[in-house]
């Protein structure tokens, strides 16, 4: 059954995609490696980083380290990326 266009509700916004992509920049191997989002970065990435901070997933407005919740979110993002990623 194919959904009608009016029945489709977009769950992932462009901001959500930016947040997921930003989460995937963090290292799984160690929680002691953070990231820094510079002021010259695309505004969408800066907004995504600030949103992750507001949600308590990163330690600083410009990146920093993943919080415990951020580490959990990264695991989910990696799983989703693996499931939806292109098969080689």
C-alpha positions as CSV (number, residue, x, y, z in Angstrom):
1,X,0.0,0.0,0.0
2,X,1.4,3.3,-1.0
3,X,0.7,6.3,1.3
4,X,-1.1,9.3,-0.2
5,X,1.1,12.5,-0.2
6,X,-1.3,14.1,2.3
7,X,-0.8,11.1,4.7
8,X,2.9,11.6,4.9
9,X,4.2,13.4,8.0
10,X,7.9,14.3,7.9
11,X,9.5,13.3,11.1
12,X,13.0,14.4,10.3
13,X,13.5,18.1,9.6
14,X,16.5,19.5,8.0
15,X,17.7,20.5,11.5
16,X,17.3,16.9,12.7
17,X,19.5,15.7,9.8
18,X,22.1,18.3,10.7
19,X,22.0,17.1,14.3
20,X,22.3,13.4,13.3
21,X,25.3,14.2,11.0
22,X,26.9,16.3,13.7
23,X,26.5,13.5,16.3
24,X,28.2,11.1,13.8
25,X,31.3,13.3,13.9
26,X,32.0,12.2,17.4
27,X,34.3,9.3,18.1
28,X,32.8,6.1,19.4
29,X,36.2,4.8,20.5
30,X,36.7,7.4,23.3
31,X,34.5,9.8,25.2
32,X,37.6,12.0,25.8
33,X,37.6,13.3,22.2
34,X,35.3,16.3,21.5
35,X,34.6,18.5,18.6
36,X,34.6,22.3,18.1
37,X,32.1,24.0,15.8
38,X,33.7,27.2,14.6
39,X,31.9,30.4,14.0
40,X,32.8,30.1,10.3
41,X,30.9,26.8,10.0
42,X,27.6,26.7,8.0
43,X,24.9,28.4,10.1
44,X,22.8,25.1,9.9
45,X,25.6,23.2,11.6
46,X,26.0,25.9,14.3
47,X,22.2,25.8,14.9
48,X,22.3,22.0,15.1
49,X,25.1,22.1,17.7
50,X,23.3,24.6,19.8
51,X,20.2,22.4,19.6
52,X,22.2,19.4,20.8
53,X,23.5,21.5,23.7
54,X,20.0,22.7,24.6
55,X,18.9,19.0,24.5
56,X,21.7,18.1,26.9
57,X,23.6,15.9,24.4
58,X,26.8,17.9,24.2
59,X,28.7,19.8,26.9
60,X,29.1,23.2,25.2
61,X,27.1,25.3,22.8
62,X,29.9,25.0,20.2
63,X,30.5,21.3,20.6
64,X,32.7,20.0,23.4
65,X,32.1,16.5,24.6
66,X,29.1,14.2,24.4
67,X,27.2,13.9,27.7
68,X,25.9,10.5,28.8
69,X,22.7,11.1,26.9
70,X,24.8,12.2,23.9
71,X,26.7,8.9,24.0
72,X,23.4,7.0,23.9
73,X,22.1,9.2,21.1
74,X,25.3,8.6,19.1
75,X,24.8,4.9,19.4
76,X,21.2,5.2,18.1
77,X,22.4,7.5,15.3
78,X,25.1,5.0,14.3
79,X,22.6,2.2,14.3
80,X,20.2,4.2,12.1
81,X,23.0,5.2,9.8
82,X,24.1,1.6,9.4
83,X,20.5,0.4,8.7
84,X,19.8,3.1,6.1
85,X,23.3,3.4,4.6
86,X,24.1,2.2,1.2
87,X,25.0,-1.4,0.9
88,X,28.3,-2.1,-0.8
